[in-house]
Amino acid sequence: MKKFFIHTMGCKSNQFETSIIKENLLNNSFEEVKRVADADYFILNSCSVTHKSDNEAFYLLRNAKHKKPNITTVLTGCIAQIEKEKLLKNEFIDFVIGNDDKLHLYKYLEMDEKYSVSDVMQQDKFNEVVLSDTSKTRASIKIQDGCDNRCSYCIIWKARGKSRSASSDFIINQINNFVKAGYKEVVLTGIHIGQWGKEFGLNLIDLLKDIESKTNIPRYRLGSLNPTEINDELLAFLQKSGRFCPHFHLSLQSANDKTLRSMNRFYKTDFYLSQIEQINTMFDLPFIGSDIIAGFAGETDEDFEITRKNLESSGLTQIHTFPYSVRKGTIGEGMDGQVSDTVKEKRADIIKAISREKYNYFVNNNIGKIHEVLIEKHPDKHSGNLKGVTGNYLSVQIVSDRKDLFNTLQKVKLTEYKDGIIHGAFVE
């Protein structure tokens, strides 16, 4: 029996697709191992959002060959999709499999077909592949792939193709199967889930109405949304829902209007700042995360100062930030005013400090509150305590060894935040 080790980089869509890759391999006489040294195949599901992620991917592949020279390396994901067959010139890469092709990766290994990268730009239909994995506590379902935006900094549309939506029937059937398997929560993922349904003349709220009327899933969570895709109708629907987890992730990218225009992001800072305020007013302690790029081309010290002040005054909970990385083939590559790496890193560090302060403030506001917590299927590996996630996306530990509570929804009072860990106690 052939053995494989798989490593996943990047977004939740990649994580979901890795689950499909693993499930298909296991169903076709492959065995998963936990160490590269024990594997016949090292499979890397890669991310290409930054140069850093590219470099990390190549390091991991070289390192696998160094640890075990006779191992077969398989590169899939966004790097494989963008760089294509020229990757096979690398002595540490044996297979190159594209983004859509990877959903049937086991076939290429069985046939020893070392290269398969379909043209994603020619793909009009979503690849509806069923996932049956029940090992995780929260189920993910990919509802959409691709992106029709052309942001100046981004290469991912070339790796993922045009926006394509899974049908509502497929999504509903998958969720109902998860319910039968005992899941209590699903996460709706995709590359740009706010574009779901547009080829059908539908939008995201139509899907959410179907989920609430045609499934019994106790709760669901949304992936990242563009601010322009959040409107009063959607917020009103989610506010009334008894199953939506009050957790938003907004793809903001900058808090300066000039920089947003350069990025080809078609909204203004005041628009989403008022949107964040609206969300905080409508929902009880909602978690509002965001993405911010530090040091995009043309961003001056004055521009960044505006971003810093806007982020500090915002009602965000947490900010995921990283220094701008020039990607070959993007509009940003040819733009004037490229910022030095040193300045980009410094600006990113400033944003990270703002994020830590906001997150700590948010957590402390939750201490003393009672939340519904989904208890994980496994205890915390360090403390041995039960652990779980609140609806508003806080990870909580409870001193208990009751395995009968695994994968159940429990009322938990958050009691303390100490050394980066939120502690809680069951409410009788």
C-alpha angles and dihedrals in degrees: 000000000000115000128214139191117200129197123191128206131187136358135023090257089061090048090051092048091050088058089055092047091051094045092051092047092049091049090053102054100275122129125215118225131190099225131058088221091064096047133097090196129038107199119193118192097199139205125211102186092117140014087248091061090048091051092047091052094052090046091053092049093048091046092052090054090046092052093045115012094192095053117117112234121210120194116195136153130059099334090054091048094050102038096036123173097357087074089072088070087073111095091217095056120076104166130032114193124176130231099264093035093056091072085075097032093137089068093058091050092049092049093040088234102161100191132042121147114157120205101258092190088068094051115104101170131066114245102240104205118167121230118203100174112137100177097099126071095226119045120221123208122189108221100173143018135197132023134246095198121099105207112183095236099043132097097169096095087065090052096045106031129214122342113281126178132210111234118259090239091055092049094046092049091049093049092048089052089052090051090052088051090056102259118155099189139033128194117213108219138177142129093271109000093176087072091058115135101007092124088055094047089252136110139210096274089058089058093047091052089053091049092052095045101038104036137051097214105147094220142000136196131207129227125224120323133196110236090238090061094059114084138163092266093055094045092048091051093048092046091057094043116106091200107046114104107229093237121123129182113194121198097219104149096184141018095213123086095215092053092046090055090050089051092052090243107149104213137069131242095244089055096058095036089060088044090055089049090050092051092049090051097047099045133051108249097329118192108235114188128178147183122237126180114214120215104008115181111288095016105141127197088259091051092051092048088058090050091049094051093046092050092048092052095043126102093235120139100205137000124211106203137173136171115268112265119203109232120202112244096027128114089242091063092071099039123117124240100047109186122231119253090241093057092044091053092048092051091047090052090053091052091047089055090052089049093052091051093049094046093050090049091050094048092049090052088057096052109109092023125117116233137180105245127195105219113223122240091241132044122245107283094221105041101022088228124137111261135193147159127254122223088256092055104258119143111226134188123210123192101239140106096207104138090181087074094060111123095010133121111242136178108244130180113216105229110171144007110207133158091351094307125112112216126201144175131218115256111227 
